[in-house]
């Protein structure tokens, strides 16, 4: 369970995690010592979103341009959702895959 103090401490790095791959790396490195669960939650969400982005780009390039674009738009909407909830200090997973991201990347603390 995350306390209000834990969320307040990890909020900035949780938001930074959503700003490109570089922001994700910075958040991971900064969270290595503190191991803030709120930051780790959003790091796992963003890692999943980056994998979705790679999937959408590969789909667009090698399968179908329209399908890849649809996946890209879905990923973008999920990114906005995650960023919005990080700013609001909420640990709410992105729709559909958010719980899976938490499960798949559970070793990221």
C-alpha positions as CSV (number, residue, x, y, z in Angstrom):
1,X,0.0,0.0,0.0
2,X,1.3,3.4,-0.9
3,X,1.1,6.2,1.6
4,X,0.6,9.8,0.8
5,X,4.2,10.5,1.7
6,X,5.4,7.8,-0.6
7,X,3.4,9.1,-3.5
8,X,4.5,12.7,-2.8
9,X,8.1,11.6,-2.8
10,X,7.9,9.6,-6.0
11,X,5.6,11.9,-8.0
12,X,8.3,13.9,-9.8
13,X,10.2,10.8,-11.0
14,X,6.9,9.2,-12.0
15,X,6.1,12.1,-14.2
16,X,9.7,12.2,-15.6
17,X,9.3,8.5,-16.6
18,X,6.7,9.5,-19.1
19,X,9.0,11.8,-21.0
20,X,10.6,9.7,-23.8
21,X,12.9,6.8,-23.4
22,X,15.5,9.1,-21.8
23,X,13.1,10.1,-19.1
24,X,12.3,6.5,-18.4
25,X,16.1,5.7,-18.0
26,X,16.5,8.7,-15.7
27,X,13.6,7.6,-13.5
28,X,14.9,4.1,-13.3
29,X,18.4,5.3,-12.3
30,X,17.0,7.8,-9.8
31,X,14.7,5.1,-8.3
32,X,17.5,2.5,-7.8
33,X,18.4,3.8,-4.3
34,X,15.0,5.1,-3.0
35,X,12.9,2.2,-4.5
36,X,9.8,4.3,-4.3
37,X,6.8,2.1,-5.2
38,X,4.8,4.9,-6.8
39,X,7.7,5.7,-9.1
40,X,8.2,2.0,-9.9
41,X,4.5,1.6,-10.7
42,X,4.7,4.4,-13.4
43,X,8.1,3.1,-14.6
44,X,6.5,-0.3,-15.3
45,X,3.6,1.4,-17.1
46,X,5.9,3.5,-19.3
47,X,8.1,0.5,-20.1
48,X,5.0,-1.3,-21.3
49,X,4.0,1.7,-23.4
50,X,7.4,1.8,-25.1
51,X,7.0,-1.8,-26.0
52,X,3.6,-1.0,-27.4
53,X,5.1,1.9,-29.4
54,X,7.8,-0.5,-30.9
55,X,5.0,-2.9,-31.7
56,X,3.0,-0.2,-33.5
57,X,6.0,1.0,-35.4
58,X,6.8,-2.6,-36.6
59,X,3.2,-3.2,-37.5
60,X,3.1,0.0,-39.5
61,X,6.4,-0.8,-41.3
62,X,5.9,-4.5,-42.0
63,X,2.2,-5.4,-41.7
64,X,-0.2,-2.7,-42.5
65,X,0.2,1.1,-42.4
66,X,-3.3,1.8,-41.1
67,X,-3.2,-0.9,-38.4
68,X,0.1,0.4,-37.2
69,X,-1.3,4.0,-37.1
70,X,-4.3,2.7,-35.1
71,X,-1.9,1.0,-32.6
72,X,0.2,4.2,-32.4
73,X,-2.9,6.3,-31.6
74,X,-4.0,3.8,-28.9
75,X,-0.5,3.9,-27.4
76,X,-0.5,7.7,-27.4
77,X,-3.9,7.8,-25.6
78,X,-2.6,5.3,-23.1
79,X,0.5,7.5,-22.6
80,X,-1.7,10.5,-22.0
81,X,-3.7,8.5,-19.5
82,X,-0.6,7.4,-17.6
83,X,0.9,10.8,-17.5
84,X,-2.4,12.4,-16.4
85,X,-2.6,9.9,-13.5
86,X,1.0,10.4,-12.5
87,X,0.4,14.2,-12.4
88,X,-2.7,13.6,-10.3
89,X,-0.7,11.4,-7.9
90,X,-2.7,8.2,-8.7
91,X,-1.4,4.7,-9.4
92,X,-4.0,3.8,-11.9
93,X,-2.9,1.3,-14.6
94,X,-3.5,2.1,-18.3
95,X,-6.7,0.4,-19.7
96,X,-6.5,-3.2,-21.0
97,X,-2.8,-3.9,-20.5
98,X,-1.8,-1.9,-17.5
99,X,-2.3,-4.8,-15.0
100,X,-0.2,-7.0,-17.4
101,X,2.6,-4.4,-17.4
102,X,2.7,-4.5,-13.6
103,X,2.8,-8.3,-13.7
104,X,5.4,-8.6,-16.5
105,X,7.8,-6.0,-15.1
106,X,7.2,-6.8,-11.4
107,X,11.0,-7.1,-10.9
108,X,11.4,-3.4,-11.6
109,X,11.3,-1.8,-8.1
